[in-house]
């Protein structure tokens, strides 16, 4: 009897170990704090401030998976953003405002997930840009982040499919429901195709968002964003009846260096941006970027972006705007988890009545030029 009890106890312990080995939960996070200087701020000269998330937004999250057998597994991610300077939640105070989804993953058929997620353009193109999480991220955003290249759009009510990698190719598609009786308002969908083999990485993607003309769009729609940003006399509001983004990019590794090129085309249809009355606003962004590993722990990088804009309100502005933006960065890593960085961004815009405005700089410029300098520290866990 004692021997039987002993065998049963051992069997139970072994079964518990097997179950534990088939599932896991990982806690992770990123902290980014620093100092920032911005010149020509229209509200009162130069601005010197302490910031949270100069490069990467501070976040805390957990991800998990369970092996269900036969190559099938369940996955989940819960991730919230916050301001490290004051501890407040970001993303309109959501607990898990960055990501919150659950899904099934198959080695043979791919992954299907449901919840609050990023779009296919974010997953396909951003890794090829200097706006990626491992490069300049938000500091290197294209003017007004007009093409969502710093993953600022996080879509609720989203179902997403990502294929397995086949001969270097990976396909992704996403749809975000309006969750409204008006099915077509405040919904979003996207598709993307990525290729990776050896030193070559490439991608192409399309994204469409319907019904964001109002500056504040509340739940239960796909997007909840209030992105009003001043641009001299007319103002600039990221909103339209339809927003379309199409883009492609490529990068290539050569020894210790990586170089890349990204093109995006953004169209706001039925927009009030730049004083337009139900007009069209268009942006064509051309980005060249590069990064070089001086030492294993020291990298330098740079980005150049030319943005060709087109607005319909010629009575106020006379001509369409053109932006030239240069960003430089150096990062020194003390370890895999801790590093310090220096960044600088310069922007010039041409065209009557247009003001420079570097994304997340603290304010529009009082002139056609603006410079932002940043220094900070990041820790990952």
C-alpha positions as YAML, in Angstrom:
chain: A
units: angstrom
residues:
- id: 1
  name: UNK
  ca: [0.00, 0.00, 0.00]
- id: 2
  name: UNK
  ca: [2.80, 2.42, 0.91]
- id: 3
  name: UNK
  ca: [4.56, 1.55, -2.33]
- id: 4
  name: UNK
  ca: [1.38, 2.27, -4.34]
- id: 5
  name: UNK
  ca: [0.93, 5.61, -2.64]
- id: 6
  name: UNK
  ca: [4.56, 6.45, -3.35]
- id: 7
  name: UNK
  ca: [4.14, 5.59, -7.05]
- id: 8
  name: UNK
  ca: [0.95, 7.66, -7.29]
- id: 9
  name: UNK
  ca: [2.68, 10.66, -5.68]
- id: 10
  name: UNK
  ca: [5.65, 10.37, -8.02]
- id: 11
  name: UNK
  ca: [3.34, 10.08, -11.03]
- id: 12
  name: UNK
  ca: [1.49, 13.22, -9.95]
- id: 13
  name: UNK
  ca: [4.71, 15.15, -9.57]
- id: 14
  name: UNK
  ca: [5.93, 13.97, -12.98]
- id: 15
  name: UNK
  ca: [2.62, 14.94, -14.61]
- id: 16
  name: UNK
  ca: [2.83, 18.40, -13.05]
- id: 17
  name: UNK
  ca: [6.34, 18.86, -14.41]
- id: 18
  name: UNK
  ca: [5.23, 17.80, -17.90]
- id: 19
  name: UNK
  ca: [2.30, 20.26, -17.85]
- id: 20
  name: UNK
  ca: [4.62, 23.02, -16.61]
- id: 21
  name: UNK
  ca: [7.09, 22.27, -19.39]
- id: 22
  name: UNK
  ca: [4.34, 22.59, -22.01]
- id: 23
  name: UNK
  ca: [3.29, 26.11, -21.00]
- id: 24
  name: UNK
  ca: [5.06, 29.29, -19.96]
- id: 25
  name: UNK
  ca: [4.36, 32.88, -18.94]
- id: 26
  name: UNK
  ca: [7.01, 35.59, -19.35]
- id: 27
  name: UNK
  ca: [7.00, 39.02, -17.72]
- id: 28
  name: UNK
  ca: [8.83, 41.70, -19.68]
- id: 29
  name: UNK
  ca: [9.20, 45.45, -19.91]
- id: 30
  name: UNK
  ca: [11.15, 48.43, -21.19]
- id: 31
  name: UNK
  ca: [11.94, 51.70, -19.39]
- id: 32
  name: UNK
  ca: [13.07, 54.80, -21.29]
- id: 33
  name: UNK
  ca: [13.72, 58.13, -19.56]
- id: 34
  name: UNK
  ca: [15.78, 61.11, -20.60]
- id: 35
  name: UNK
  ca: [16.20, 64.82, -21.25]
- id: 36
  name: UNK
  ca: [15.13, 66.73, -24.35]
- id: 37
  name: UNK
  ca: [15.86, 70.16, -25.83]
- id: 38
  name: UNK
  ca: [13.64, 71.71, -28.54]
- id: 39
  name: UNK
  ca: [14.25, 75.11, -30.13]
- id: 40
  name: UNK
  ca: [11.79, 77.55, -31.72]
- id: 41
  name: UNK
  ca: [8.75, 76.30, -29.81]
- id: 42
  name: UNK
  ca: [5.96, 78.64, -30.84]
- id: 43
  name: UNK
  ca: [4.43, 78.73, -27.34]
- id: 44
  name: UNK
  ca: [7.48, 80.37, -25.76]
- id: 45
  name: UNK
  ca: [10.96, 79.95, -27.17]
- id: 46
  name: UNK
  ca: [13.17, 76.97, -26.40]
- id: 47
  name: UNK
  ca: [11.95, 74.01, -24.35]
- id: 48
  name: UNK
  ca: [14.13, 71.89, -22.06]
- id: 49
  name: UNK
  ca: [12.30, 69.07, -20.31]
- id: 50
  name: UNK
  ca: [12.51, 65.61, -18.80]
- id: 51
  name: UNK
  ca: [10.76, 63.04, -20.92]
- id: 52
  name: UNK
  ca: [9.51, 59.48, -20.91]
- id: 53
  name: UNK
  ca: [9.96, 57.44, -24.06]
- id: 54
  name: UNK
  ca: [12.25, 59.64, -26.16]
- id: 55
  name: UNK
  ca: [12.99, 56.59, -28.28]
- id: 56
  name: UNK
  ca: [10.82, 53.71, -27.01]
- id: 57
  name: UNK
  ca: [7.61, 54.04, -25.05]
- id: 58
  name: UNK
  ca: [7.97, 52.65, -21.53]
- id: 59
  name: UNK
  ca: [5.92, 49.48, -21.09]
- id: 60
  name: UNK
  ca: [5.18, 46.45, -18.95]
- id: 61
  name: UNK
  ca: [3.67, 43.23, -20.19]
- id: 62
  name: UNK
  ca: [3.33, 39.49, -20.07]
- id: 63
  name: UNK
  ca: [3.21, 36.90, -22.81]
- id: 64
  name: UNK
  ca: [2.33, 33.25, -22.57]
- id: 65
  name: UNK
  ca: [1.96, 30.09, -24.60]
- id: 66
  name: UNK
  ca: [0.76, 26.55, -24.12]
- id: 67
  name: UNK
  ca: [1.61, 23.51, -26.21]
- id: 68
  name: UNK
  ca: [-1.67, 21.84, -27.18]
- id: 69
  name: UNK
  ca: [-0.02, 19.02, -29.10]
- id: 70
  name: UNK
  ca: [0.26, 18.13, -32.80]
- id: 71
  name: UNK
  ca: [2.08, 21.40, -33.53]
- id: 72
  name: UNK
  ca: [-0.76, 23.53, -32.16]
- id: 73
  name: UNK
  ca: [-0.42, 26.04, -29.33]
- id: 74
  name: UNK
  ca: [-2.33, 28.84, -27.61]
- id: 75
  name: UNK
  ca: [-0.74, 32.28, -27.15]
- id: 76
  name: UNK
  ca: [-1.58, 35.55, -25.41]
- id: 77
  name: UNK
  ca: [-0.04, 38.99, -24.88]
- id: 78
  name: UNK
  ca: [-1.05, 41.70, -22.39]
- id: 79
  name: UNK
  ca: [0.99, 44.93, -22.60]
- id: 80
  name: UNK
  ca: [0.44, 48.37, -21.12]
- id: 81
  name: UNK
  ca: [2.28, 51.64, -21.63]
- id: 82
  name: UNK
  ca: [3.07, 54.23, -18.97]
- id: 83
  name: UNK
  ca: [4.96, 57.45, -18.32]
- id: 84
  name: UNK
  ca: [8.04, 56.69, -16.24]
- id: 85
  name: UNK
  ca: [8.24, 60.30, -14.99]
- id: 86
  name: UNK
  ca: [4.90, 60.24, -13.21]
- id: 87
  name: UNK
  ca: [3.75, 56.62, -13.32]
- id: 88
  name: UNK
  ca: [0.55, 57.40, -15.24]
- id: 89
  name: UNK
  ca: [-0.88, 54.93, -17.72]
- id: 90
  name: UNK
  ca: [-0.61, 55.79, -21.39]
- id: 91
  name: UNK
  ca: [-3.01, 54.99, -24.26]
- id: 92
  name: UNK
  ca: [-5.91, 56.92, -22.70]
- id: 93
  name: UNK
  ca: [-5.43, 55.25, -19.33]
- id: 94
  name: UNK
  ca: [-5.97, 51.68, -20.56]
- id: 95
  name: UNK
  ca: [-4.54, 48.92, -18.41]
- id: 96
  name: UNK
  ca: [-3.26, 47.06, -21.47]
- id: 97
  name: UNK
  ca: [-3.42, 49.82, -24.06]
- id: 98
  name: UNK
  ca: [-0.50, 48.74, -26.20]
- id: 99
  name: UNK
  ca: [-1.56, 45.15, -26.87]
- id: 100
  name: UNK
  ca: [-4.12, 42.69, -25.51]
- id: 101
  name: UNK
  ca: [-4.84, 39.56, -27.55]
- id: 102
  name: UNK
  ca: [-5.25, 35.78, -27.48]
- id: 103
  name: UNK
  ca: [-4.85, 33.28, -30.29]
- id: 104
  name: UNK
  ca: [-3.94, 29.89, -31.70]
- id: 105
  name: UNK
  ca: [-0.62, 29.17, -33.37]
- id: 106
  name: UNK
  ca: [0.22, 26.30, -35.72]
- id: 107
  name: UNK
  ca: [3.65, 25.52, -37.09]
- id: 108
  name: UNK
  ca: [2.03, 24.32, -40.30]
- id: 109
  name: UNK
  ca: [-0.84, 26.77, -40.82]
- id: 110
  name: UNK
  ca: [0.19, 29.99, -39.04]
- id: 111
  name: UNK
  ca: [-1.31, 32.11, -36.27]
- id: 112
  name: UNK
  ca: [-4.79, 33.57, -35.73]
- id: 113
  name: UNK
  ca: [-5.22, 36.12, -32.92]
- id: 114
  name: UNK
  ca: [-8.05, 38.29, -31.60]
- id: 115
  name: UNK
  ca: [-7.94, 41.48, -29.51]
- id: 116
  name: UNK
  ca: [-6.13, 44.82, -29.49]
- id: 117
  name: UNK
  ca: [-3.23, 44.50, -31.94]
- id: 118
  name: UNK
  ca: [-0.98, 46.19, -34.47]
- id: 119
  name: UNK
  ca: [-1.75, 46.21, -38.19]
- id: 120
  name: UNK
  ca: [0.09, 44.34, -40.93]
- id: 121
  name: UNK
  ca: [1.87, 47.48, -42.16]
- id: 122
  name: UNK
  ca: [3.41, 47.89, -38.71]
- id: 123
  name: UNK
  ca: [4.67, 44.31, -38.66]
- id: 124
  name: UNK
  ca: [5.92, 44.34, -42.27]
- id: 125
  name: UNK
  ca: [7.45, 47.77, -42.96]
- id: 126
  name: UNK
  ca: [8.56, 49.24, -39.63]
- id: 127
  name: UNK
  ca: [11.38, 46.69, -39.11]
- id: 128
  name: UNK
  ca: [12.93, 48.05, -42.34]
- id: 129
  name: UNK
  ca: [12.78, 51.69, -41.23]
- id: 130
  name: UNK
  ca: [14.75, 53.88, -38.83]
- id: 131
  name: UNK
  ca: [11.44, 54.18, -36.98]
- id: 132
  name: UNK
  ca: [11.76, 50.56, -35.77]
- id: 133
  name: UNK
  ca: [11.91, 49.74, -32.06]
- id: 134
  name: UNK
  ca: [15.59, 48.79, -32.42]
- id: 135
  name: UNK
  ca: [16.53, 52.13, -34.03]
- id: 136
  name: UNK
  ca: [15.12, 55.65, -33.61]
- id: 137
  name: UNK
  ca: [11.47, 54.69, -33.12]
- id: 138
  name: UNK
  ca: [9.22, 57.69, -32.29]
- id: 139
  name: UNK
  ca: [12.04, 60.25, -32.46]
- id: 140
  name: UNK
  ca: [12.52, 59.43, -36.16]
- id: 141
  name: UNK
  ca: [8.82, 59.56, -37.11]
- id: 142
  name: UNK
  ca: [8.00, 60.94, -40.54]
- id: 143
  name: UNK
  ca: [6.25, 64.35, -40.39]
- id: 144
  name: UNK
  ca: [3.13, 64.09, -38.21]
- id: 145
  name: UNK
  ca: [3.60, 60.30, -38.29]
- id: 146
  name: UNK
  ca: [1.35, 60.57, -41.34]
- id: 147
  name: UNK
  ca: [2.03, 56.95, -42.34]
- id: 148
  name: UNK
  ca: [1.83, 55.25, -38.91]
- id: 149
  name: UNK
  ca: [5.48, 54.22, -39.10]
- id: 150
  name: UNK
  ca: [5.97, 54.40, -35.32]
- id: 151
  name: UNK
  ca: [3.11, 51.96, -34.59]
- id: 152
  name: UNK
  ca: [0.99, 54.73, -33.04]
- id: 153
  name: UNK
  ca: [-2.20, 53.07, -34.27]
- id: 154
  name: UNK
  ca: [-3.24, 50.22, -32.01]
- id: 155
  name: UNK
  ca: [-6.44, 48.68, -33.26]
- id: 156
  name: UNK
  ca: [-9.18, 47.30, -31.04]
- id: 157
  name: UNK
  ca: [-11.60, 44.53, -32.07]
- id: 158
  name: UNK
  ca: [-8.97, 43.06, -34.37]
- id: 159
  name: UNK
  ca: [-8.61, 39.60, -35.87]
- id: 160
  name: UNK
  ca: [-5.23, 38.93, -37.47]
- id: 161
  name: UNK
  ca: [-3.68, 36.08, -39.42]
- id: 162
  name: UNK
  ca: [0.06, 35.56, -39.85]
- id: 163
  name: UNK
  ca: [1.30, 32.74, -42.04]
- id: 164
  name: UNK
  ca: [4.28, 30.51, -41.28]
- id: 165
  name: UNK
  ca: [7.52, 31.41, -43.06]
- id: 166
  name: UNK
  ca: [7.81, 29.65, -46.43]
- id: 167
  name: UNK
  ca: [11.10, 30.03, -48.33]
- id: 168
  name: UNK
  ca: [11.70, 33.36, -46.60]
- id: 169
  name: UNK
  ca: [8.18, 34.69, -47.29]
- id: 170
  name: UNK
  ca: [5.58, 35.55, -44.65]
- id: 171
  name: UNK
  ca: [2.05, 36.88, -45.30]
- id: 172
  name: UNK
  ca: [-0.15, 38.79, -42.84]
- id: 173
  name: UNK
  ca: [-3.70, 40.14, -42.92]
- id: 174
  name: UNK
  ca: [-5.70, 42.09, -40.29]
- id: 175
  name: UNK
  ca: [-9.25, 43.36, -39.88]
- id: 176
  name: UNK
  ca: [-10.55, 45.60, -37.07]
- id: 177
  name: UNK
  ca: [-14.32, 45.68, -36.58]
- id: 178
  name: UNK
  ca: [-16.28, 48.86, -35.91]
- id: 179
  name: UNK
  ca: [-18.46, 46.88, -33.44]
- id: 180
  name: UNK
  ca: [-21.24, 49.19, -34.52]
- id: 181
  name: UNK
  ca: [-24.46, 48.93, -36.51]
- id: 182
  name: UNK
  ca: [-22.67, 51.22, -38.97]
- id: 183
  name: UNK
  ca: [-20.30, 48.49, -40.11]
- id: 184
  name: UNK
  ca: [-18.08, 50.67, -42.32]
- id: 185
  name: UNK
  ca: [-17.34, 53.53, -39.89]
- id: 186
  name: UNK
  ca: [-14.20, 53.39, -37.74]
- id: 187
  name: UNK
  ca: [-12.96, 50.08, -39.08]
- id: 188
  name: UNK
  ca: [-9.51, 49.20, -40.40]
- id: 189
  name: UNK
  ca: [-7.88, 46.50, -42.46]
- id: 190
  name: UNK
  ca: [-4.40, 45.78, -43.80]
- id: 191
  name: UNK
  ca: [-2.27, 43.21, -45.61]
- id: 192
  name: UNK
  ca: [1.48, 42.75, -45.76]
- id: 193
  name: UNK
  ca: [4.10, 40.50, -47.31]
- id: 194
  name: UNK
  ca: [7.64, 40.21, -45.89]
- id: 195
  name: UNK
  ca: [10.73, 38.46, -47.23]
- id: 196
  name: UNK
  ca: [13.85, 37.59, -45.26]
- id: 197
  name: UNK
  ca: [16.81, 35.53, -46.36]
- id: 198
  name: UNK
  ca: [20.43, 36.03, -45.38]
- id: 199
  name: UNK
  ca: [21.41, 39.72, -45.38]
- id: 200
  name: UNK
  ca: [18.32, 40.79, -47.35]
- id: 201
  name: UNK
  ca: [14.99, 41.88, -45.84]
- id: 202
  name: UNK
  ca: [12.10, 43.37, -47.80]
- id: 203
  name: UNK
  ca: [8.41, 44.08, -47.36]
- id: 204
  name: UNK
  ca: [5.31, 45.56, -48.94]
- id: 205
  name: UNK
  ca: [2.02, 46.53, -47.23]
- id: 206
  name: UNK
  ca: [-1.33, 48.28, -47.54]
- id: 207
  name: UNK
  ca: [-3.45, 49.79, -44.74]
- id: 208
  name: UNK
  ca: [-6.89, 51.44, -44.80]
- id: 209
  name: UNK
  ca: [-8.76, 53.18, -41.99]
- id: 210
  name: UNK
  ca: [-12.34, 54.39, -42.43]
- id: 211
  name: UNK
  ca: [-14.05, 57.26, -40.63]
- id: 212
  name: UNK
  ca: [-11.63, 59.22, -38.41]
- id: 213
  name: UNK
  ca: [-12.61, 62.76, -39.39]
- id: 214
  name: UNK
  ca: [-13.66, 63.65, -35.84]
- id: 215
  name: UNK
  ca: [-10.70, 64.49, -33.62]
- id: 216
  name: UNK
  ca: [-11.99, 62.15, -30.93]
- id: 217
  name: UNK
  ca: [-13.30, 58.72, -31.84]
- id: 218
  name: UNK
  ca: [-14.51, 56.71, -28.88]
- id: 219
  name: UNK
  ca: [-15.10, 53.03, -28.34]
- id: 220
  name: UNK
  ca: [-16.31, 50.63, -29.52]
- id: 221
  name: UNK
  ca: [-14.61, 51.36, -32.85]
- id: 222
  name: UNK
  ca: [-11.29, 50.14, -34.22]
- id: 223
  name: UNK
  ca: [-9.38, 53.31, -33.34]
- id: 224
  name: UNK
  ca: [-9.55, 55.71, -30.40]
- id: 225
  name: UNK
  ca: [-7.18, 58.59, -31.11]
- id: 226
  name: UNK
  ca: [-7.03, 62.34, -30.59]
- id: 227
  name: UNK
  ca: [-4.07, 63.55, -32.63]
- id: 228
  name: UNK
  ca: [-4.63, 67.29, -33.02]
- id: 229
  name: UNK
  ca: [-1.31, 69.02, -33.70]
- id: 230
  name: UNK
  ca: [-0.91, 72.74, -34.48]
- id: 231
  name: UNK
  ca: [0.60, 73.79, -37.80]
- id: 232
  name: UNK
  ca: [0.66, 77.56, -37.70]
- id: 233
  name: UNK
  ca: [-2.62, 79.24, -38.66]
- id: 234
  name: UNK
  ca: [-4.56, 76.35, -40.13]
- id: 235
  name: UNK
  ca: [-3.85, 73.52, -37.75]
- id: 236
  name: UNK
  ca: [-3.37, 69.88, -38.64]
- id: 237
  name: UNK
  ca: [-5.80, 67.16, -37.62]
- id: 238
  name: UNK
  ca: [-5.07, 63.52, -38.37]
- id: 239
  name: UNK
  ca: [-8.54, 62.61, -39.53]
- id: 240
  name: UNK
  ca: [-10.43, 61.82, -42.73]
- id: 241
  name: UNK
  ca: [-13.33, 59.90, -44.17]
- id: 242
  name: UNK
  ca: [-10.77, 57.39, -45.45]
- id: 243
  name: UNK
  ca: [-7.04, 57.09, -44.79]
- id: 244
  name: UNK
  ca: [-5.00, 54.88, -47.09]
- id: 245
  name: UNK
  ca: [-1.32, 53.95, -46.64]
- id: 246
  name: UNK
  ca: [0.72, 51.90, -49.09]
- id: 247
  name: UNK
  ca: [4.43, 51.27, -48.79]
- id: 248
  name: UNK
  ca: [7.44, 49.13, -49.54]
- id: 249
  name: UNK
  ca: [10.93, 48.85, -48.11]
- id: 250
  name: UNK
  ca: [14.20, 46.95, -48.18]
- id: 251
  name: UNK
  ca: [17.36, 46.74, -46.12]
- id: 252
  name: UNK
  ca: [20.62, 44.90, -46.55]
- id: 253
  name: UNK
  ca: [23.39, 43.97, -44.15]
- id: 254
  name: UNK
  ca: [26.99, 44.50, -45.28]
- id: 255
  name: UNK
  ca: [29.50, 43.41, -42.68]
- id: 256
  name: UNK
  ca: [29.03, 45.64, -39.63]
- id: 257
  name: UNK
  ca: [26.62, 47.94, -41.47]
- id: 258
  name: UNK
  ca: [22.95, 47.84, -42.37]
- id: 259
  name: UNK
  ca: [21.42, 50.16, -44.97]
- id: 260
  name: UNK
  ca: [17.78, 50.58, -45.94]
- id: 261
  name: UNK
  ca: [15.22, 52.40, -48.04]
- id: 262
  name: UNK
  ca: [11.48, 52.82, -47.32]
- id: 263
  name: UNK
  ca: [8.77, 54.51, -49.39]
- id: 264
  name: UNK
  ca: [5.23, 55.19, -48.16]
- id: 265
  name: UNK
  ca: [2.26, 56.92, -49.78]
- id: 266
  name: UNK
  ca: [-0.47, 58.27, -47.48]
- id: 267
  name: UNK
  ca: [-3.79, 59.64, -48.69]
- id: 268
  name: UNK
  ca: [-6.36, 61.40, -46.48]
- id: 269
  name: UNK
  ca: [-9.67, 61.55, -48.37]
- id: 270
  name: UNK
  ca: [-12.41, 63.85, -47.09]
- id: 271
  name: UNK
  ca: [-10.07, 65.64, -44.71]
- id: 272
  name: UNK
  ca: [-10.12, 68.96, -42.86]
- id: 273
  name: UNK
  ca: [-6.32, 68.93, -42.46]
- id: 274
  name: UNK
  ca: [-4.49, 72.17, -43.25]
- id: 275
  name: UNK
  ca: [-7.80, 74.01, -43.39]
- id: 276
  name: UNK
  ca: [-9.22, 71.85, -46.18]
- id: 277
  name: UNK
  ca: [-12.98, 71.49, -46.34]
- id: 278
  name: UNK
  ca: [-13.68, 67.88, -47.20]
- id: 279
  name: UNK
  ca: [-10.54, 67.89, -49.34]
- id: 280
  name: UNK
  ca: [-7.60, 65.61, -50.00]
- id: 281
  name: UNK
  ca: [-4.22, 65.65, -48.30]
- id: 282
  name: UNK
  ca: [-1.40, 63.48, -49.61]
- id: 283
  name: UNK
  ca: [2.07, 62.58, -48.34]
- id: 284
  name: UNK
  ca: [4.85, 60.75, -50.17]
- id: 285
  name: UNK
  ca: [7.68, 59.77, -47.81]
- id: 286
  name: UNK
  ca: [11.14, 58.70, -49.03]
- id: 287
  name: UNK
  ca: [13.46, 57.43, -46.30]
- id: 288
  name: UNK
  ca: [17.12, 56.36, -46.41]
- id: 289
  name: UNK
  ca: [18.59, 54.88, -43.25]
- id: 290
  name: UNK
  ca: [21.77, 53.21, -42.05]
- id: 291
  name: UNK
  ca: [23.34, 51.78, -38.93]
- id: 292
  name: UNK
  ca: [26.94, 50.83, -38.23]
- id: 293
  name: UNK
  ca: [28.39, 48.75, -35.37]
- id: 294
  name: UNK
  ca: [31.57, 50.61, -34.43]
- id: 295
  name: UNK
  ca: [32.08, 48.15, -31.57]
- id: 296
  name: UNK
  ca: [29.87, 45.30, -30.37]
- id: 297
  name: UNK
  ca: [28.55, 47.66, -27.68]
- id: 298
  name: UNK
  ca: [28.57, 50.90, -29.72]
- id: 299
  name: UNK
  ca: [26.37, 51.75, -32.72]
- id: 300
  name: UNK
  ca: [25.83, 54.88, -34.78]
- id: 301
  name: UNK
  ca: [22.90, 55.44, -37.10]
- id: 302
  name: UNK
  ca: [21.32, 58.04, -39.34]
- id: 303
  name: UNK
  ca: [18.11, 58.70, -41.23]
- id: 304
  name: UNK
  ca: [17.14, 61.10, -44.00]
- id: 305
  name: UNK
  ca: [13.48, 61.62, -44.95]
- id: 306
  name: UNK
  ca: [12.05, 63.69, -47.78]
- id: 307
  name: UNK
  ca: [8.28, 64.15, -47.57]
- id: 308
  name: UNK
  ca: [6.38, 65.62, -50.49]
- id: 309
  name: UNK
  ca: [2.98, 66.89, -49.35]
- id: 310
  name: UNK
  ca: [-0.07, 67.95, -51.30]
- id: 311
  name: UNK
  ca: [-2.97, 70.01, -49.89]
- id: 312
  name: UNK
  ca: [-6.13, 71.31, -51.56]
- id: 313
  name: UNK
  ca: [-6.37, 74.54, -49.54]
- id: 314
  name: UNK
  ca: [-4.18, 76.74, -51.75]
- id: 315
  name: UNK
  ca: [-5.95, 79.95, -50.69]
- id: 316
  name: UNK
  ca: [-4.32, 79.80, -47.24]
- id: 317
  name: UNK
  ca: [-0.98, 78.18, -48.07]
- id: 318
  name: UNK
  ca: [-0.39, 79.01, -51.72]
- id: 319
  name: UNK
  ca: [1.66, 75.87, -52.30]
- id: 320
  name: UNK
  ca: [2.01, 72.36, -50.98]
- id: 321
  name: UNK
  ca: [4.56, 71.61, -48.24]
- id: 322
  name: UNK
  ca: [7.84, 69.72, -48.58]
- id: 323
  name: UNK
  ca: [9.74, 68.43, -45.57]
- id: 324
  name: UNK
  ca: [13.42, 67.54, -45.22]
- id: 325
  name: UNK
  ca: [14.32, 65.75, -42.01]
- id: 326
  name: UNK
  ca: [17.64, 64.36, -40.74]
- id: 327
  name: UNK
  ca: [18.08, 62.20, -37.65]
- id: 328
  name: UNK
  ca: [21.27, 60.89, -36.06]
- id: 329
  name: UNK
  ca: [21.74, 58.50, -33.16]
- id: 330
  name: UNK
  ca: [24.47, 56.82, -31.14]
- id: 331
  name: UNK
  ca: [23.85, 54.07, -28.59]
- id: 332
  name: UNK
  ca: [26.26, 52.59, -26.04]
- id: 333
  name: UNK
  ca: [25.23, 49.30, -24.40]
- id: 334
  name: UNK
  ca: [26.49, 48.45, -20.94]
- id: 335
  name: UNK
  ca: [24.83, 45.04, -21.31]
- id: 336
  name: UNK
  ca: [22.09, 43.35, -23.33]
- id: 337
  name: UNK
  ca: [19.54, 45.02, -21.07]
- id: 338
  name: UNK
  ca: [20.91, 48.50, -20.31]
- id: 339
  name: UNK
  ca: [22.09, 51.25, -22.66]
- id: 340
  name: UNK
  ca: [22.39, 55.02, -23.02]
- id: 341
  name: UNK
  ca: [21.73, 57.06, -26.15]
- id: 342
  name: UNK
  ca: [22.17, 60.44, -27.82]
- id: 343
  name: UNK
  ca: [19.86, 61.58, -30.63]
- id: 344
  name: UNK
  ca: [19.39, 64.67, -32.73]
- id: 345
  name: UNK
  ca: [16.71, 65.54, -35.29]
- id: 346
  name: UNK
  ca: [16.57, 68.50, -37.67]
- id: 347
  name: UNK
  ca: [13.54, 69.38, -39.81]
- id: 348
  name: UNK
  ca: [12.95, 72.04, -42.47]
- id: 349
  name: UNK
  ca: [9.61, 72.62, -44.22]
- id: 350
  name: UNK
  ca: [9.10, 74.76, -47.30]
- id: 351
  name: UNK
  ca: [5.89, 76.48, -48.38]
- id: 352
  name: UNK
  ca: [4.00, 79.58, -47.21]
- id: 353
  name: UNK
  ca: [2.60, 79.50, -43.66]
- id: 354
  name: UNK
  ca: [3.94, 76.02, -42.87]
- id: 355
  name: UNK
  ca: [5.80, 75.42, -39.62]
- id: 356
  name: UNK
  ca: [8.29, 72.69, -38.78]
- id: 357
  name: UNK
  ca: [7.03, 70.18, -36.25]
- id: 358
  name: UNK
  ca: [9.20, 67.25, -35.18]
- id: 359
  name: UNK
  ca: [6.98, 64.51, -33.84]
- id: 360
  name: UNK
  ca: [6.77, 64.36, -30.02]
- id: 361
  name: UNK
  ca: [9.00, 67.42, -29.70]
- id: 362
  name: UNK
  ca: [6.78, 69.33, -27.30]
- id: 363
  name: UNK
  ca: [5.39, 71.87, -29.74]
- id: 364
  name: UNK
  ca: [5.33, 73.23, -33.27]
- id: 365
  name: UNK
  ca: [8.14, 75.55, -34.35]
- id: 366
  name: UNK
  ca: [7.75, 79.31, -34.70]
- id: 367
  name: UNK
  ca: [9.52, 79.04, -38.06]
- id: 368
  name: UNK
  ca: [10.15, 76.61, -40.90]
- id: 369
  name: UNK
  ca: [13.01, 74.99, -38.96]
- id: 370
  name: UNK
  ca: [13.24, 72.95, -35.78]
- id: 371
  name: UNK
  ca: [15.97, 71.06, -33.92]
- id: 372
  name: UNK
  ca: [15.50, 68.50, -31.15]
- id: 373
  name: UNK
  ca: [18.33, 66.99, -29.08]
- id: 374
  name: UNK
  ca: [17.81, 64.04, -26.75]
- id: 375
  name: UNK
  ca: [19.81, 61.99, -24.31]
- id: 376
  name: UNK
  ca: [18.55, 59.14, -22.16]
- id: 377
  name: UNK
  ca: [18.81, 55.70, -20.69]
- id: 378
  name: UNK
  ca: [16.92, 52.47, -21.36]
- id: 379
  name: UNK
  ca: [16.55, 49.28, -19.36]
- id: 380
  name: UNK
  ca: [14.87, 46.07, -20.49]
- id: 381
  name: UNK
  ca: [13.76, 43.08, -18.48]
...
